Amino acid sequence: MVAEVLTPLYIFQAFAVVLFIWDGYAIYAYCILVLSVISISVSLWETMASNRKIRKMARYSCPV
């Protein structure tokens, strides 16, 4: 999960937030921050849901 959050895109967005706040564009920085958090949350949720489905399929058993 940590590797998914540390992708170059999210690192760039964090850097952009810092630069926007430093440059006086706090509203843009907060918009980027909110959208990044939503994007990371959705991505992690989808990954966890896929992992659950894969585990469920891997535990399949049938009587012989």
Buried (B, 14 or more C-beta within 10 A) or exposed (E): EEEEEEEEEBEEBBEBBEEBBEEEBEEBBEEBBEEBEEEBEEBEEEEEEEEEEEEEEEEEEEEE
